[in-house]
Amino acid sequence: MNTYYALIIAATLIGFCGLAWLLLAPIWRFLDREEKVSERWTKEALARRRRRQGNGQDAGPNPASPDASSDDPNKSKDKQNRPGDGDERPGPRDG
């Protein structure tokens, strides 16, 4: 009778650990990816990126710059971006 209970306890423990692994593995992978992405936003990485942009090594436009060139032929540099020009994603009030 004791071996019967030990078998049930062992099977329950193995099943619980397997279920926990199945449910927590995707969360662990997501957090691992987010940690790697967050390393791009450290002070050192941001400073390195700023130095590269200052030296002209970065070929892409600075998205924060208002006069950044765009591949969109419908935009002109003298035209200011206004809400509704397609540059912004609609917010909760915009519909």
C-alpha positions in Angstrom: 0.0 0.0 0.0 2.9 2.4 0.7 4.4 1.9 -2.8 1.0 2.7 -4.2 1.0 6.1 -2.5 4.6 6.8 -3.4 3.8 6.0 -7.0 0.9 8.5 -7.0 3.0 11.1 -5.2 5.9 10.7 -7.7 3.5 10.8 -10.7 1.8 14.0 -9.3 5.2 15.6 -8.7 6.4 14.8 -12.2 3.2 16.0 -13.8 3.2 19.2 -11.8 6.8 20.0 -12.8 6.0 19.2 -16.4 3.0 21.4 -16.4 4.9 24.2 -14.7 7.6 24.0 -17.4 5.1 24.0 -20.2 3.4 27.2 -18.8 6.6 29.0 -17.7 8.9 28.3 -20.6 7.3 30.8 -23.0 7.3 33.5 -20.3 11.0 32.8 -19.6 11.8 33.1 -23.3 9.9 36.3 -23.6 11.6 37.9 -20.6 15.0 36.7 -22.0 14.3 38.5 -25.3 13.1 41.6 -23.6 16.3 41.7 -21.5 18.4 41.6 -24.7 16.4 44.3 -26.2 16.7 46.5 -23.1 20.5 46.3 -23.4 20.2 48.5 -26.5 18.8 51.3 -24.2 21.5 51.5 -21.6 23.4 54.8 -21.2 26.5 53.3 -22.8 24.6 52.0 -25.9 22.7 55.3 -26.3 26.0 57.2 -26.1 27.6 54.9 -28.6 24.7 55.4 -31.0 24.9 59.2 -30.6 28.6 59.1 -31.3 28.0 57.1 -34.5 25.3 59.5 -35.7 27.6 62.4 -35.0 30.4 60.8 -37.1 28.0 60.2 -40.0 28.2 56.4 -39.7 24.5 56.0 -39.3 22.9 56.2 -42.7 19.3 56.2 -41.5 17.4 59.4 -40.7 16.9 60.4 -37.1 13.2 59.8 -36.4 13.2 62.5 -33.8 14.4 65.1 -36.3 11.6 67.2 -37.8 13.4 67.5 -41.2 14.4 63.9 -41.5 14.2 62.8 -45.1 11.6 60.2 -45.9 11.1 57.7 -48.7 7.5 58.9 -49.1 7.2 60.9 -52.3 4.0 62.5 -51.1 5.8 64.3 -48.4 7.7 67.5 -48.9 10.2 69.0 -46.5 8.5 72.3 -46.3 5.1 70.7 -45.4 4.6 70.3 -41.7 3.3 67.0 -40.4 -0.2 67.5 -39.2 -2.4 64.9 -37.5 -4.3 62.9 -40.1 -1.4 63.0 -42.7 -0.8 59.3 -42.2 2.3 59.8 -40.1 0.7 58.8 -36.8 -1.3 55.8 -35.7 -4.8 56.6 -34.6 -5.2 57.0 -30.8 -8.1 55.9 -28.7 -10.0 59.2 -29.5 -9.1 59.3 -33.2 -11.0 56.2 -34.0 
